[in-house]
Amino acid sequence: MAKRDFYEVLGVSKTCTEAEMKVAFRKAAMQWHPDRNPGNMEAEVQFKEINEAYQTLSDGQKRAAYDRYGHAAFEQGGGGNDGFASSMADIFDDLFGDVMGRRGNRNGPARGSDLRYNMEISLEEAFTGKLASLTLPASVTCEACDGTGAKSGAKPRVCPTCGGHGRVRAQQGFFAIERTCPQCHGRGEMIDDPCQACGGSGRVTKERTLSVNIPAGVEDGTRIRLSGEGEAGSRGGPAGDLYIFVSTKPHPFFQRDGADLFCRVPISMVQAALGGEVSVHTIDGSEAKVKITEGTQSGRQFKLKNKGMPVLRSREVGDLYIQATVETPQNLTKRQRELLMEFDAESSNKTHPESSGFFARMKDFFENLSGQ
């Protein structure tokens, strides 16, 4: 099967710059990487073809030869595989280095890991906001050695195994395998006289107490970032960040939907029929009067404006919806039963328009259905 044109494989023109080619390669390699397409043989073939094209065109001399002779320039040993493993290692490092935590100089300062803290608060605390105090263990820079890992006055030496690179490469036929140096564990340097406080790691674990401001109106899943409060960096690198994920405890009376609150309030059958007034508490603890209109049915909602939750970072406030639930009386006395039976006997379609209308519509529907 004839090879496709390398420029076509990468989706670039023959006049593209190195930067344009690199962007195109990164996009294609991420799309067809076998880890993202497990079990997809086509993806493996595409990925290999993309790598071959980039390995050739990213080299100035090879690109010039390819532009002049095409694939024939590398047939019968013309191009060989010199530097293929090396360039592939650099390519993978460029593509996936950030994901694996290798940023910038491998044996230079490295940023610390980010931390996550789950905080559960009450609905009342979400309403008012709060200044929360949290205690958590985390790695911090060793003060005794200032994060170097070496005893005061001592200096690290270059690792003889990796030459200070922090990684070693072993050739296995066509491929080269690059891994973290087993001697220095990726540091690129050796510490002969380690700091006694941290054992040479440059970091120690301590409990820290932090204060965090929970703003009013915070919702479930809100993420609060505390810059530089994560794990300490290695070899003098900056600390990571602390992310606080806020969740709200279930409330016994209120259900939340954004900035609005909902509360189910039971009312008596008499209140529902004749109307009246009920007193309810709002989320701030104050009382509010709710006027129940005559003939209220179960599920009807009454709105109390601006009695809900504050909108985060805004002056707006949600509403409180009171949902009436008509309670059917139980444990009736003999006289109460008699009165209800009398009421039912004297009731008409005007008294129960919904139920009478429902049964009439149902009857008409099935009569029409059977007549078809």
PyMOL commands that set and color helices and strands:
alter all, ss='L'
color gray80, all
select helices_A, chain A and resi 6-10+18-32+34-36+41-57+60-77+84-96+123-128+269-274+334-346+353-371
alter helices_A, ss='H'
color red, helices_A
select strands_A, chain A and resi 115-121+130-141+157-158+167-172+175-180+189-190+203-214+222-226+242-248+254-257+260-268+276-281+287-292+301-304+320-327
alter strands_A, ss='S'
color yellow, strands_A
deselect
rebuild
show_as cartoon
